[in-house]
Amino acid sequence: MENTSTKQQETTYTFERFRSDIFQYDTVYKDDVTDQQYFGFPIEPILAVESSLLSNTAKSIAYLSMEYGIAPSIYNSFQLTKPMDNKNNFFTHEVFSNQWLCDYLFKIKTDKMLDIPIYGGGLGVLAGDSMKSAADLGFSIAGIGILWNKGYFKQKFWYKHGQIPEELMWNPNSYPGLVPLNNIVEITTKEGNIKLRLWKYYVYSYDKKSACPIILLDSNLPENPEHFQKLTDQLYRSDDVWWKILQRAILGIGGIKALESLGYNIDIYHLNEGHAAFAFLEKYLQLTDKVHLDALKKSFAYTCHTPVEAGHDRFHMNDVSRILTEPYSEAAKLFGKEKEKDDLINLTYICLNNCMNINAVAQKHGEITRLQFPKFASKVKAITNGVHSHTWISQSFKDLFNKYQPVLGNWENTPENLEKVTQLKNDEAFRKDIFEAHQINKRQLMNILRHWQVDENVLTIGWARRIAGYKRPALIFHDVQKIIQIARDIGPIQIILAGKAHPNDNIGSAHIDEILDHIDQLNAYNEIVKVLILENYDTYFGKLLTNCVDVWLNNPLPPFEASGTSGMKAILNGVLQLSTLDGWVVEAADKDIGWIFGFQHKGSDIGTEQDLRLDEDSKALYDNLREAAELYYQTNNKGAVNLKSSWIDKMINCVQQGGFFNTQRMLKEYNNSMWHIFK
Ligand SMILES: *Cc1c(COP(=O)(O)O)cnc(C)c1O
């Protein structure tokens, strides 16, 4: 008797199948991927999520993103049975400080591995955090991205030259958690077909009970002509429009083909930023009857990440038709024109025109996005970003939260529970414990930087993010005499910075130049003001700095920071905010989480990124820094802690806000207001 119930027709993904899917399994991967283990993690969650993605009854999402910030040095620490290729380790980092002799004699030594180098900044870190929270929630989601064979770039500082980008070398064949598949898909271009190998990397939930795959596309195959092999070398290579268009075609068109090649049944395609817009064109061209267009639009969701002009990809029509075949270029013209007689194709417009569900990444950004794209205003929702709590909460704060489990409950499973921390505000033991948990973190940072004679009882400010004009990376140095004065009047200050500028962003590189110059000007004052900028900002340093400094500085020009997420990592660890009123901060500004200063954006004129308001806003910054320093030294007097200080109230308020600004809450909102598919 044949059993015809749908259940029986479902595919069960077995280990045998997984093993036969992996390219060169027997020669390279058989010790790391067994019927029990995947690089030291349990295999069952992989088989379960694959079965679900293959199922034609279970609901699934494909999440397409140009970059993913996922780093086994800080989360999901996979094991390799063989020694790892040394190229994948990243042990030493140089420092540029106002104690040049220390820089000359010492480097920062860590025993970390290289992040999987497929991200450039916050957009990628958000994508990685979203996949991790998807796994925590047990959602059936497949990520789609690109295997960048030479990563983003390696950063070197040269005094008087600023940032010198270097090529990054790594070995994907010896990277724990990453496996190549036998699947190869092809996309068609005017210059011939591009073959793309698929790779998989699994992201596990914090309890290792579920997982989600990220599928990475790779053109570095001997079967491709040489110029095509290099297409997936460098993330955001932008020196020629040819790279830009083909990299986006690989993500969007190749991404859809990858999902088909794997046999996944996808209900919703979520485009993380406009880079993936060609995915819609591919699905559109596959429609057998255009009456299904509306249904297709319902299956697309889009997250818009930035109000900054450079964040929106625009291509000249001639370039698109020169590179892509006619069906694609015609579809791009149909959906991607900003104005009827335009000869530019805007990927943001392809998304705005066709995705039924669209979100901005914070409430303020929602307002700005509606102003920028009035025609689509009614479609734009605002869902505030978050961070993955298990990745970004330090060990000492995890221990603290566990100790107060009677109040905080199962915060691991339900990060929203951190909001209950305010119940502990009057608990003297908790106030002592939270300050000590912070000092444990700070000591760890001070130990890593010990050669620079930093001190755990000195007020320490952190600023680390992508170096871009609107983020005003050099604002705190606008008048260095003011910093010296505050340090003289109140107490010493340590400032630690890090960040990369896009290699072709001359303004960004000029900011690094400027910072190095200011650091040099402070050489004579290094007894009272120590400034260090760390090379090669990555998620390891992102975690270290957001976990361990006292105050997190965030000074973008409003309203250009769509959300920002590094401050969210900081609040989870009781680190106070010194911030302009922009992005996520707008939603927490009245919660007494630190000091809010500077220009406030109001009204319907968005303004310009060119007018950085450095004079006014640096003054406001110094006034607030002075207040922060006063309160800090009233709270921590050379290690004697005043537990009644309002500094500790602010720390607790920060943690409370961390209960909201996490990707678990964010994904639930995506599901409730855009996807409507998971229970
Ligand atoms: C969190 C993070 C970012 C994003 O920081 P923003 O504050 O959003 O600019 C960028 N890079 C790394 C390595 C990060 O960890």
The ligand as a Gaussian input file, in Angstrom:
#p B3LYP/6-31G(d) Opt

LIG

0 1
 C       28.923000      46.329000      15.919000
 C       29.944000      46.467000      14.880000
 C       29.796000      47.445000      13.889000
 C       28.620000      48.404000      13.839000
 O       28.796000      49.498000      14.681000
 P       27.916000      50.825000      14.521000
 O       27.837000      51.428000      15.842000
 O       26.561000      50.380000      14.039000
 O       28.574000      51.669000      13.516000
 C       30.774000      47.552000      12.914000
 N       31.846000      46.742000      12.917000
 C       32.023000      45.803000      13.864000
 C       33.240000      44.952000      13.816000
 C       31.080000      45.630000      14.877000
 O       31.270000      44.682000      15.807000

